[in-house]
Amino acid sequence: MKTTSTLLLFLCLCLTGCVSLQNLFKRKDSAPPQPFTSIAQPTLEQITSAVNRNSQTIQNFTTENASVHVPGVMIPLQSRLTFERPKRLRIQGAAFSFGNQEFDFGSNDELFWLWTRKGTGEMWYCRHDLYPVSPVRSVIPIDPDWLIEALGMVEFKPTDQHFGPTRTSDGNWEIVSHCQTPSGQFIKRTVIDSKIGWVKRLELYSPQNTVVAMAEVSESRFDRNTGIYYVKRVSVQCQGMEGEMTIDLGVPTFNTSAPFASTTFQMPTFDGYRTVDLCAPEFMQQNGVVMPPTSTPMQSVPEASIQTVIR
């Protein structure tokens, strides 16, 4: 199961990115963003509102010229990404030199799936409503909803507890969020560039306070047609993956009015690969997946103690 979970985490996280915040550049017909970058001590509401406003502007996007640099692989994978709210996502990767499709990850309103050419001869899938309460989450702890958020729809949800902002050692802003799930309370640390106003780094911690995933943006861009900031280049690390993966999203097209093809978010089939339900008892029994002991959710912590909680 170690190989299976590592592969799943690695390919799921190739989606991971961070979206930058709205700042003073905007379309004439767009709502003025909160100019928190010019404020000595912005409030939690000013920062989270700016993040949410930028994210909620993204209704859909597609890019045909993304590339993924994988640890240990010299040739980058040419990738196509498509997203449509709320859960529809598709990423397909192929080798530049040979053109063979190497992986397919997708999510629709009902389920998500994952296929790799060099995998185990199986294509895995799981229903969204079963995954949060499935024992398989103990070895694949990253929620698909979080992957979509990290890909560019970063939102501070009102159902989570948020603390900050506090200054980081390099002068940026940090917000810590407590996110309650059926598997316990995860902690999300969001670092925001204080000079430019975009999300610079995301970190996700498990209920056991171990790092599950990190994503750090090295380059962001602004789309003047829509007034959206988006990630251009991001480096990703995650639990179970050796090394660092770098993703370049190319030049996405946002908020197209034309509908996507009906097959865009439909789970595919591949000749010679059998379809396996990750949340099925048979799969979990075969791979020795068991539910870990239930952990006590972490209690709310005063803002002054946030640094201690996550480090």
Steps between C-alpha positions, in 0.01 A plus 500: 500500500798730552568511125133558421458785747825665397400495134156636576638783711763585242264521204220670688744765620622569148186706491605704795556868463414822677299792367621855550288771653320786337685827547486848352502388134144433383253539218300820500179309556634284785439570867791681668707251705600568857841675468643317802855506358516870586376446856755456777280250688217364280215318667411137455186604316688724256739224396250214486251712306764580238591132463139387478407769250778397262418130534126540458555689175632176349202307365697285256834486325694288256864483392652289224866587561573413862809296587589284800858426608503180705776396746733251335357552150706704254225557242218736604140393452285716278168544678146614426293633793131583506292620795134589550330579830431347736688165477567440131868459426711318240876480458662288230875466453714372213872480425610786273727282288275198450147636534374198698251585774661422835234590755139610534356653816143626514211599719133556425197566718483136613853357518872540427736265317869440433678305227871466417654310210783369720277411792368166619277426201207661682307825484387615845188697584296597806172679562526842665242415765682180605857624505481723814383209717702225330800331666693561179528861612750387763754435221372765255431788740453780245141593427429542124317823587824633647685413178252705299540787744879484479486491121372855498179533699646577842214591734477568871176321586269639768462149643873490589673688782755758383774665706725792411638670314842478659839599357733228377877521546539628142239775544201339332153432646390165637149369565438166672171317439353212701299278266276237660455177300364150575865394544573769756616859492749596229700823521565712194771766505474767230790741446419817305748735336464828688643717220319363196195339661490144369499163672862393512491171689253238619566236764260228615541318834323181609311456830824345630679830416712349222554676169280351228575737212669826408479722193712809437442746217806638321311691231146637466323686222209740460232446236378846397198364310344364817687679781625165636836423655617141442802282558755472218759278665482305824717245683327218687597248766273252673499216748634181342676674211877531473625823351318803368264533206469819294191595301472771237137577416581674174233750393150402622181635344247604765121514512416392146129519417503198267415174682761227527450175312277250681791253527742751658412402858387145430706219653683324213593136450834368374558174317690252716429687827233388741293754694535479879298676770743632762228510764376145439557254790671260257764757404570599861520139616734406216735791578480479878333838550366545852348800674748649748387571858269799520696808604362774720445817294733784591343777702491863394827673579548871576664698222818546704549121506456433128871474422536230767207299363639456151870474567 
